[in-house]
Amino acid sequence: MRHISPMQQRTMPRNRDIRGAVASLHWMTTGRGVAARCRRTCFHTTAAPKTDGVFRGLTDSRYPVPWIDAWRLQQQGKSALGAEESPKERDLTEKKMSDSYHRVVLPLGQDPWLSDAYINSSGHIRLGALFMDLDALSGIIVYKHTGPGVTTVTAALDRITIAHPLTEICDLEYSGQVTYASGRSSMEITCKVSKARAEGEPTKPEDVLLTCKFTMVALDPETRKPANVPKLVYTTPEEEKTFKTGEAMSQSKKQALKDSLLQSEPNDPESALIHRTWLRQLSYHDPNNSLQQPENVVSMAKTQLSTAAIMQPQYRNRHQTMIFGGFHLKQTFELAFCCAASFAHARPTFISADPCTFRNPVPVGSVLYLTATVAYTDPPLLEEDGSEPQHADPEKPMTRVHVRVDSKVRDVEHGVAKPTGQFNYTFSVPKDLKVLPHTYEEYMIYVDARRRVKLGDIQREEDSSALLNEGSNADKDVNLI
């Protein structure tokens, strides 16, 4: 028998430990060890399905399957929605407004880390982040109204109205409901963001930060054609007024399409404005004319900013293969902000989001191109009668800057480009600036933006009248990006 010295006896356990540790490390880092370790840990560390940048309370169980499974099903020509989302006989029973009501609290005041995604560099709320959440909220609301068996898409963001700017970081309450549905395919969803109140306690008018309206459209999942939805019924005089307002808005949008510059030429006053502005442009370049182009007059072409980005799966919508509309809105809004800032060399203040339309979906994996242009400034260079409007306070000029963002999409192979929407935002800047169109296309952009600003003024006056007895601060600066 081999003799073992006391020293060897003391070192043997340690040597065995070392050999065991080496063997264990080898097993963990190769072959079956890696597989076994994944079986033990991967499923326990996977985060709940959600859309990047959207509050988790609005994205629970958003995706029926992970992207890799959805991609595999797509390659096989199958739907990634699963059997529970397959087309079925739809229930078209009339619905009340309260049936679709949904409320979610965003705990910004309670969770400082959550606020990282919602507060901008100047300490104010990021409106782009709210856009994403509100679009997700509208998706929840519309499915409460339609039920399963239809595909719903965002057709338009009709308007955002600022009611009372936030003066503190606090918990916010998202809420909304369907406010108009005739029984056809389109629905109006009204959402608002306000300071959060205790459960059951009504929201006070002065607590409302902003309100917005989305137009959603229901499609048949198989044919992709418009599908009928339950008709909305009102049960109180207040609901009737809300419904009638939505009905009137629907009719006005149809009329606006008929009157658009794509369907008809500019009216007589607009034609006169175009001609006078064109003559002023010529005089700036006439060497025999003493009138020179002022430094604060900028050619429209020089105001443009463009971006291109590939659309990644984490921004997909619940239908798996298309990009979430809220992400699209956020991208266009933040580019518009940058465009206004570049034009003014000053920090813009958000005023309103005017009607923004979605024309074609944006597929996952496609390349999204955005182009922002300063389309109109108020006060303008010239009025219809040829006069030069002045600022209310020449010592402290404030210019409204209307930015238009055009969106188009191509596949990665860069085949045919498809327009995906037009988005319109208005800001104010503390400077005296004018934008000057040159080409016919630019003049049409200018006239279209001018119409939107004029319409926005009318709606703003109506909103101010409605809030007059509520102590509204709607005219205060709102530093949102």
ChimeraX attribute file (.defattr): number of C-alpha atoms within 10 A of each C-alpha:
attribute: neighborCount
match mode: 1-to-1
recipient: residues
	/A:1	3
	/A:2	4
	/A:3	6
	/A:4	8
	/A:5	8
	/A:6	8
	/A:7	8
	/A:8	11
	/A:9	10
	/A:10	10
	/A:11	11
	/A:12	11
	/A:13	11
	/A:14	11
	/A:15	12
	/A:16	11
	/A:17	12
	/A:18	12
	/A:19	12
	/A:20	12
	/A:21	12
	/A:22	12
	/A:23	11
	/A:24	12
	/A:25	12
	/A:26	12
	/A:27	14
	/A:28	15
	/A:29	12
	/A:30	10
	/A:31	10
	/A:32	11
	/A:33	15
	/A:34	13
	/A:35	12
	/A:36	12
	/A:37	12
	/A:38	12
	/A:39	11
	/A:40	11
	/A:41	10
	/A:42	9
	/A:43	9
	/A:44	9
	/A:45	8
	/A:46	8
	/A:47	7
	/A:48	12
	/A:49	16
	/A:50	21
	/A:51	24
	/A:52	14
	/A:53	18
	/A:54	22
	/A:55	24
	/A:56	16
	/A:57	14
	/A:58	23
	/A:59	19
	/A:60	12
	/A:61	13
	/A:62	18
	/A:63	20
	/A:64	17
	/A:65	16
	/A:66	13
	/A:67	16
	/A:68	10
	/A:69	12
	/A:70	21
	/A:71	18
	/A:72	13
	/A:73	15
	/A:74	14
	/A:75	10
	/A:76	9
	/A:77	9
	/A:78	12
	/A:79	20
	/A:80	23
	/A:81	17
	/A:82	12
	/A:83	9
	/A:84	10
	/A:85	16
	/A:86	15
	/A:87	14
	/A:88	13
	/A:89	8
	/A:90	15
	/A:91	13
	/A:92	14
	/A:93	12
	/A:94	13
	/A:95	19
	/A:96	18
	/A:97	19
	/A:98	15
	/A:99	13
	/A:100	20
	/A:101	20
	/A:102	18
	/A:103	15
	/A:104	16
	/A:105	18
	/A:106	23
	/A:107	17
	/A:108	18
	/A:109	15
	/A:110	12
	/A:111	12
	/A:112	11
	/A:113	10
	/A:114	14
	/A:115	19
	/A:116	12
	/A:117	15
	/A:118	19
	/A:119	18
	/A:120	17
	/A:121	9
	/A:122	10
	/A:123	12
	/A:124	18
	/A:125	23
	/A:126	21
	/A:127	20
	/A:128	23
	/A:129	22
	/A:130	20
	/A:131	23
	/A:132	23
	/A:133	24
	/A:134	27
	/A:135	24
	/A:136	24
	/A:137	26
	/A:138	28
	/A:139	21
	/A:140	19
	/A:141	23
	/A:142	26
	/A:143	16
	/A:144	17
	/A:145	26
	/A:146	24
	/A:147	14
	/A:148	16
	/A:149	21
	/A:150	25
	/A:151	23
	/A:152	23
	/A:153	20
	/A:154	22
	/A:155	21
	/A:156	21
	/A:157	26
	/A:158	19
	/A:159	19
	/A:160	20
	/A:161	20
	/A:162	26
	/A:163	26
	/A:164	21
	/A:165	23
	/A:166	17
	/A:167	9
	/A:168	11
	/A:169	17
	/A:170	17
	/A:171	17
	/A:172	20
	/A:173	20
	/A:174	21
	/A:175	20
	/A:176	26
	/A:177	25
	/A:178	29
	/A:179	28
	/A:180	27
	/A:181	26
	/A:182	17
	/A:183	16
	/A:184	14
	/A:185	20
	/A:186	23
	/A:187	29
	/A:188	26
	/A:189	27
	/A:190	23
	/A:191	25
	/A:192	21
	/A:193	23
	/A:194	25
	/A:195	20
	/A:196	21
	/A:197	15
	/A:198	7
	/A:199	6
	/A:200	6
	/A:201	8
	/A:202	9
	/A:203	14
	/A:204	11
	/A:205	15
	/A:206	16
	/A:207	18
	/A:208	21
	/A:209	19
	/A:210	17
	/A:211	19
	/A:212	19
	/A:213	24
	/A:214	25
	/A:215	21
	/A:216	22
	/A:217	22
	/A:218	25
	/A:219	20
	/A:220	17
	/A:221	19
	/A:222	12
	/A:223	8
	/A:224	11
	/A:225	12
	/A:226	17
	/A:227	20
	/A:228	21
	/A:229	27
	/A:230	21
	/A:231	19
	/A:232	20
	/A:233	17
	/A:234	18
	/A:235	10
	/A:236	9
	/A:237	9
	/A:238	10
	/A:239	17
	/A:240	15
	/A:241	13
	/A:242	16
	/A:243	22
	/A:244	15
	/A:245	13
	/A:246	21
	/A:247	16
	/A:248	11
	/A:249	15
	/A:250	18
	/A:251	10
	/A:252	12
	/A:253	13
	/A:254	10
	/A:255	11
	/A:256	12
	/A:257	12
	/A:258	12
	/A:259	14
	/A:260	13
	/A:261	15
	/A:262	10
	/A:263	10
	/A:264	10
	/A:265	12
	/A:266	18
	/A:267	10
	/A:268	10
	/A:269	12
	/A:270	18
	/A:271	15
	/A:272	16
	/A:273	19
	/A:274	22
	/A:275	15
	/A:276	18
	/A:277	21
	/A:278	17
	/A:279	11
	/A:280	18
	/A:281	17
	/A:282	13
	/A:283	16
	/A:284	15
	/A:285	13
	/A:286	11
	/A:287	9
	/A:288	8
	/A:289	10
	/A:290	10
	/A:291	12
	/A:292	13
	/A:293	14
	/A:294	10
	/A:295	8
	/A:296	12
	/A:297	13
	/A:298	17
	/A:299	16
	/A:300	22
	/A:301	16
	/A:302	12
	/A:303	18
	/A:304	20
	/A:305	19
	/A:306	15
	/A:307	13
	/A:308	13
	/A:309	12
	/A:310	16
	/A:311	19
	/A:312	14
	/A:313	21
	/A:314	17
	/A:315	22
	/A:316	24
	/A:317	23
	/A:318	23
	/A:319	20
	/A:320	25
	/A:321	22
	/A:322	19
	/A:323	23
	/A:324	26
	/A:325	24
	/A:326	25
	/A:327	24
	/A:328	23
	/A:329	22
	/A:330	20
	/A:331	17
	/A:332	25
	/A:333	24
	/A:334	16
	/A:335	23
	/A:336	31
	/A:337	22
	/A:338	19
	/A:339	25
	/A:340	30
	/A:341	17
	/A:342	15
	/A:343	23
	/A:344	21
	/A:345	13
	/A:346	13
	/A:347	16
	/A:348	28
	/A:349	22
	/A:350	21
	/A:351	23
	/A:352	20
	/A:353	22
	/A:354	22
	/A:355	19
	/A:356	20
	/A:357	19
	/A:358	20
	/A:359	16
	/A:360	14
	/A:361	20
	/A:362	26
	/A:363	22
	/A:364	20
	/A:365	18
	/A:366	19
	/A:367	21
	/A:368	23
	/A:369	18
	/A:370	23
	/A:371	19
	/A:372	26
	/A:373	25
	/A:374	31
	/A:375	28
	/A:376	29
	/A:377	24
	/A:378	21
	/A:379	20
	/A:380	20
	/A:381	19
	/A:382	18
	/A:383	17
	/A:384	16
	/A:385	10
	/A:386	14
	/A:387	11
	/A:388	11
	/A:389	12
	/A:390	14
	/A:391	13
	/A:392	10
	/A:393	8
	/A:394	10
	/A:395	8
	/A:396	10
	/A:397	15
	/A:398	18
	/A:399	20
	/A:400	25
	/A:401	31
	/A:402	27
	/A:403	28
	/A:404	29
	/A:405	25
	/A:406	18
	/A:407	25
	/A:408	20
	/A:409	26
	/A:410	19
	/A:411	17
	/A:412	11
	/A:413	8
	/A:414	10
	/A:415	9
	/A:416	8
	/A:417	13
	/A:418	16
	/A:419	17
	/A:420	19
	/A:421	22
	/A:422	20
	/A:423	23
	/A:424	26
	/A:425	27
	/A:426	27
	/A:427	24
	/A:428	23
	/A:429	21
	/A:430	16
	/A:431	17
	/A:432	20
	/A:433	23
	/A:434	25
	/A:435	22
	/A:436	24
	/A:437	22
	/A:438	14
	/A:439	12
	/A:440	11
	/A:441	9
	/A:442	17
	/A:443	23
	/A:444	19
	/A:445	19
	/A:446	22
	/A:447	19
	/A:448	17
	/A:449	23
	/A:450	19
	/A:451	14
	/A:452	18
	/A:453	23
	/A:454	11
	/A:455	12
	/A:456	19
	/A:457	12
	/A:458	12
	/A:459	14
	/A:460	17
	/A:461	11
	/A:462	12
	/A:463	16
	/A:464	18
	/A:465	12
	/A:466	11
	/A:467	17
	/A:468	12
	/A:469	9
	/A:470	12
	/A:471	12
	/A:472	20
	/A:473	16
	/A:474	20
	/A:475	13
	/A:476	13
	/A:477	15
	/A:478	24
	/A:479	20
	/A:480	20
	/A:481	25
